[in-house]
């Protein structure tokens, strides 16, 4: 193809073209850097979203219905069977929730304890507890599993006797002494982040008895096939439920994490797309200067019969070559780094002795990465579109060069 051969020849550097070559190279480096960082950061956002789903949403229920009545859920077994037939629901679990103060060795700490049917509950809780602790918890009716943050901050040990103080409300809003439950520490729950400092597990029967639930449970927890449909699904189920109940879903309690991830993803994409766009503006600068420098050559080509289309295609290809080189280098580097980012960051943490993500603050203690090919494709398409768009004005300017004025 003649246009490609001309574009390759025009890209060759002579001593008087060093500045043009430098600008052209900077545009290539800018595009490569923008594509590399964009793909890597999108992979990190995908990793956070994956860990949110596999860690937080494996323990936090996707949705909840809890009774407005103090007696609890009516006709529990029949309702569990009816709800389990819904194709949107993966599993349903009865529960009783208690919020109070954990007291041990003269210390108090707020805790949110969930009473669960230990023998029939799914593995979502057991996966976050060691098998030894779960076996011990299963055989102790007054057993209590606490988050590892609570376990560490209160200096607890397996087998310690603790108390949970439950506030009591009265009709006339007067103060009443809290109710106390005596339990034994059976194990440690590890989820990550803030949840380790507030969660606890106990037996459903013990929890229901402690707060005066006459039925089997205070509410029902839902695990959905699509957790991101929880808002609409829970309202659909709640509004049609035959008993007066309160509705809740994970987007209300933990949704800020997902919203933060999506917001950062959008900001990262916009910012780094602008970085690629700025790099492409250097293509405009280098091509405009190249057109000015090559006016005589363009004029000679036109006198030899070159059409405006050939000249236009030549300079478009010259700019596209820079874009393709930059995109290729950036994508290849990203494909090498993104899948191994967690190991690279962990090595850097060990080398410099600094912890980038603390498990006490974030819900994970490592930098996750999950490369999606659609992110790579979208990045390549956007970068290529910007690269081609940057060549249009200089190519048009080259096509309008007048042979008579240029050779004069």
Secondary structure in CASP SS format (residue, H / E / C, confidence):
PFRMAT SS
TARGET T0000
AUTHOR 0000-0000-0000
METHOD secondary structure of the structure
MODEL  1
X C 1.00
X H 1.00
X H 1.00
X H 1.00
X H 1.00
X H 1.00
X H 1.00
X H 1.00
X H 1.00
X H 1.00
X H 1.00
X C 1.00
X C 1.00
X C 1.00
X H 1.00
X H 1.00
X H 1.00
X H 1.00
X H 1.00
X H 1.00
X H 1.00
X H 1.00
X H 1.00
X H 1.00
X H 1.00
X H 1.00
X H 1.00
X H 1.00
X H 1.00
X H 1.00
X H 1.00
X H 1.00
X H 1.00
X H 1.00
X H 1.00
X H 1.00
X H 1.00
X H 1.00
X H 1.00
X H 1.00
X H 1.00
X H 1.00
X H 1.00
X H 1.00
X H 1.00
X H 1.00
X H 1.00
X H 1.00
X H 1.00
X H 1.00
X H 1.00
X H 1.00
X H 1.00
X H 1.00
X H 1.00
X H 1.00
X H 1.00
X H 1.00
X H 1.00
X C 1.00
X C 1.00
X C 1.00
X E 1.00
X E 1.00
X E 1.00
X E 1.00
X E 1.00
X C 1.00
X C 1.00
X C 1.00
X C 1.00
X C 1.00
X C 1.00
X C 1.00
X C 1.00
X H 1.00
X H 1.00
X H 1.00
X H 1.00
X H 1.00
X H 1.00
X H 1.00
X H 1.00
X H 1.00
X C 1.00
X C 1.00
X C 1.00
X C 1.00
X E 1.00
X E 1.00
X E 1.00
X E 1.00
X E 1.00
X E 1.00
X E 1.00
X E 1.00
X E 1.00
X E 1.00
X E 1.00
X E 1.00
X E 1.00
X E 1.00
X E 1.00
X E 1.00
X C 1.00
X C 1.00
X E 1.00
X E 1.00
X E 1.00
X E 1.00
X E 1.00
X E 1.00
X E 1.00
X E 1.00
X E 1.00
X E 1.00
X C 1.00
X C 1.00
X C 1.00
X C 1.00
X C 1.00
X C 1.00
X H 1.00
X H 1.00
X H 1.00
X H 1.00
X C 1.00
X C 1.00
X C 1.00
X C 1.00
X H 1.00
X H 1.00
X H 1.00
X H 1.00
X H 1.00
X H 1.00
X H 1.00
X H 1.00
X H 1.00
X C 1.00
X C 1.00
X C 1.00
X E 1.00
X E 1.00
X E 1.00
X E 1.00
X E 1.00
X H 1.00
X H 1.00
X H 1.00
X H 1.00
X H 1.00
X H 1.00
X C 1.00
X C 1.00
X C 1.00
X C 1.00
X C 1.00
X C 1.00
X C 1.00
X E 1.00
X E 1.00
X E 1.00
X E 1.00
X E 1.00
X E 1.00
X C 1.00
X C 1.00
X C 1.00
X C 1.00
X C 1.00
X C 1.00
X C 1.00
X C 1.00
X C 1.00
X C 1.00
X C 1.00
X C 1.00
X E 1.00
X E 1.00
X E 1.00
X E 1.00
X E 1.00
X E 1.00
X E 1.00
X E 1.00
X E 1.00
X E 1.00
X E 1.00
X C 1.00
X C 1.00
X C 1.00
X H 1.00
X H 1.00
X H 1.00
X H 1.00
X H 1.00
X C 1.00
X E 1.00
X E 1.00
X E 1.00
X E 1.00
X E 1.00
X H 1.00
X H 1.00
X H 1.00
X H 1.00
X H 1.00
X H 1.00
X H 1.00
X C 1.00
X C 1.00
X C 1.00
X C 1.00
X C 1.00
X C 1.00
X C 1.00
X C 1.00
X E 1.00
X E 1.00
X E 1.00
X E 1.00
X E 1.00
X E 1.00
X C 1.00
X C 1.00
X H 1.00
X H 1.00
X H 1.00
X H 1.00
X H 1.00
X H 1.00
X H 1.00
X H 1.00
X H 1.00
X H 1.00
X H 1.00
X H 1.00
X H 1.00
X C 1.00
X C 1.00
X C 1.00
X C 1.00
X C 1.00
X E 1.00
X E 1.00
X E 1.00
X E 1.00
X E 1.00
X H 1.00
X H 1.00
X H 1.00
X H 1.00
X C 1.00
X H 1.00
X H 1.00
X H 1.00
X H 1.00
X H 1.00
X H 1.00
X H 1.00
X H 1.00
X H 1.00
X H 1.00
X H 1.00
X H 1.00
X H 1.00
X H 1.00
X H 1.00
X H 1.00
X H 1.00
X H 1.00
X H 1.00
X H 1.00
X H 1.00
X H 1.00
X H 1.00
X H 1.00
X H 1.00
X H 1.00
X H 1.00
X H 1.00
X H 1.00
X H 1.00
X H 1.00
X H 1.00
X H 1.00
X H 1.00
X H 1.00
X H 1.00
X H 1.00
X H 1.00
X H 1.00
X C 1.00
X H 1.00
X H 1.00
X H 1.00
X H 1.00
X H 1.00
X H 1.00
X H 1.00
X H 1.00
X H 1.00
X C 1.00
X C 1.00
X C 1.00
X C 1.00
X H 1.00
X H 1.00
X H 1.00
X H 1.00
X H 1.00
X H 1.00
X H 1.00
X H 1.00
X H 1.00
X H 1.00
X H 1.00
X H 1.00
X H 1.00
X H 1.00
X H 1.00
X H 1.00
X H 1.00
X H 1.00
X H 1.00
X H 1.00
X H 1.00
X H 1.00
X H 1.00
X H 1.00
X H 1.00
X H 1.00
X H 1.00
X H 1.00
X H 1.00
X H 1.00
X H 1.00
X H 1.00
X H 1.00
X H 1.00
X H 1.00
X H 1.00
X H 1.00
X H 1.00
X H 1.00
X H 1.00
X H 1.00
X H 1.00
X H 1.00
X H 1.00
X H 1.00
X C 1.00
X C 1.00
X C 1.00
X C 1.00
X C 1.00
X C 1.00
X C 1.00
X C 1.00
X C 1.00
X C 1.00
X C 1.00
X C 1.00
X C 1.00
X C 1.00
X C 1.00
X C 1.00
X C 1.00
X C 1.00
X C 1.00
X C 1.00
X H 1.00
X H 1.00
X H 1.00
X H 1.00
X H 1.00
X H 1.00
X H 1.00
X H 1.00
X H 1.00
X H 1.00
X H 1.00
X H 1.00
X H 1.00
X H 1.00
X H 1.00
X H 1.00
X H 1.00
X H 1.00
X H 1.00
X H 1.00
X H 1.00
X H 1.00
X H 1.00
X H 1.00
X H 1.00
X H 1.00
X H 1.00
X C 1.00
X C 1.00
X C 1.00
X H 1.00
X H 1.00
X H 1.00
X H 1.00
X H 1.00
X C 1.00
END
